[in-house]
Amino acid sequence: MKRLFLFSAMLIAAAAVAWPGTAKTSIRTPVELTDDAAGAQTLEVRLPRANLEVVGGPGTEVRVFGSLEALHKNGEMARALAQACGAAFRREGTTLVLEPRFPEGEVGREARKRGRLWFHLRLEVPSTLPIGLYTKAGDMAFKGEFLASLIAEAGRGDIRLDFVPTFRELDARTLLGRVRGFPDTAIRRFYSPLGQRRLWLNPSGTRMGFLKTQRGDIIVQGKDRP
């Protein structure tokens, strides 16, 4: 037993020498943006890694509050990345787009070489504006009022729908995670392929929701249930 313990200790020490500096430094910087969405027909949020809280309400402005987290095994590199990057609005025709801002306009592989970025944001959006949110990783939560169509797609993460179902059409999908909703008046219908569920949110079928997860759970329940 003593020899086994010594051998295990040697393996751990060897691993520490073989892969030095694997721990990542995390640096956060504040994010605060406002854009008047008047004239825009759609809002699209394209953030690869993000934890988002989206609140629908009155007005025409889109307000963004929160932080950007930069991760790198080198502390100075993490700090430089956090200071050089951020989020920004831009117009793409009639679409208002919220996306990452990289140093000197870098995108794709060049930007990823610098380290990893995570956004932790609260978005206050007009309830009448159609919205699409697209992430590769991270959780989304929706609160308030959404009167127009709403699309939420996450590659890996949970989607939580915690609002009165007044939207025109809902499409919520995650590849690996949980979709949780609270439509009290939902009439549930199932169809193939497995893992997909379509909801008519009132008997007339004027509001329709589509929930999908390939490797996760779909949970639909009333607000009065735990």
C-alpha positions, -999 to +999 in steps of 0.1 A: +000+000+000+029+024+008+045+017-025+012+024-043+009+057-025+044+068-034+038+058-070+006+078-072+024+108-057+051+105-083+025+105-111+008+136-097+041+154-095+050+144-130+017+156-143+023+190-127+056+193-144+043+181-178+014+206-179+025+237-160+003+267-158-029+251-168-049+272-143-066+301-160-068+337-147-102+354-148-104+391-153-138+409-155-146+443-170-180+461-170-203+462-200-229+489-204-245+497-238-277+514-250-291+516-285-324+530-298-340+502-317-366+525-334-367+515-370-352+481-365-374+451-374-354+425-355-328+423-327-302+395-330-278+387-302-248+367-314-225+359-285-206+326-286-203+322-248-228+341-227-251+338-196-280+360-204-310+374-186-335+390-210-363+412-198-390+424-221-408+457-214-420+490-228-400+516-248-378+513-279-343+512-264-322+481-259-301+483-228-273+460-219-257+457-184-232+433-170-196+422-174-171+406-198-149+378-184-116+371-200-099+338-193-062+330-200-035+309-183-013+341-184-026+368-161-013+397-181-028+382-213-061+379-195-060+415-184-050+428-218-078+407-234-104+420-210-094+456-217-092+452-255-125+433-260-161+441-254-196+440-270-210+464-296-242+471-316-242+474-353-269+476-380-273+449-406-301+463-428-332+465-406-316+441-380-300+455-349-271+431-340-253+427-306-220+409-310-185+406-295-159+433-302-124+419-307-091+438-308-084+456-341-113+439-357-100+404-353-125+376-358-127+338-358-095+319-351-073+350-347-095+362-319-097+328-302-059+326-300-059+354-275-080+335-249-116+328-240-144+353-235-176+349-215-204+375-213-226+378-182-253+402-192-288+415-185-307+427-216-337+450-213-355+449-247-387+463-262-415+438-258-428+444-294-394+438-311-388+403-326-358+388-310-333+361-318-305+349-294-278+326-305-250+312-283-227+282-284-225+279-246-242+295-216-276+298-200-306+321-210-335+333-188-364+353-201-387+375-179-412+403-184-433+406-215-427+394-251-454+403-276-434+395-308-417+363-320-388+350-298-360+326-309-335+312-284-308+287-295-280+274-273-254+249-282-248+239-246-268+254-218-302+258-202-331+280-214-356+292-188-389+308-199-404+326-169-430+350-182-467+352-191-470+336-226-481+366-247-456+362-275-468+356-311-444+326-317-417+310-296-388+288-308-364+276-280-337+250-287-307+237-269-284+209-280-272+199-246-292+213-217-327+218-203-356+239-216-379+249-188-411+269-194-441+281-174-470+285-198-500+279-176-525+277-205-504+254-227-521+226-246-493+201-251-490+181-283-462+155-291-449+144-324-419+128-340-389+129-339-385+122-302-374+151-280-395+177-298-426+193-284-450+217-299-473+239-277-505+258-286-507+284-258-544+288-261-572+268-276-575+289-308-538+282-316-530+318-322-498+316-301-475+286-307-443+275-291-417+250-302-393+235-277-364+212-286-335+195-268-314+166-283-296+156-251-315+171-222-349+177-206-380+197-216-401+208-185-434+225-188-452+233-156-474+259-140-459+288-120-476+275-088-456+243-090-420+239-076 
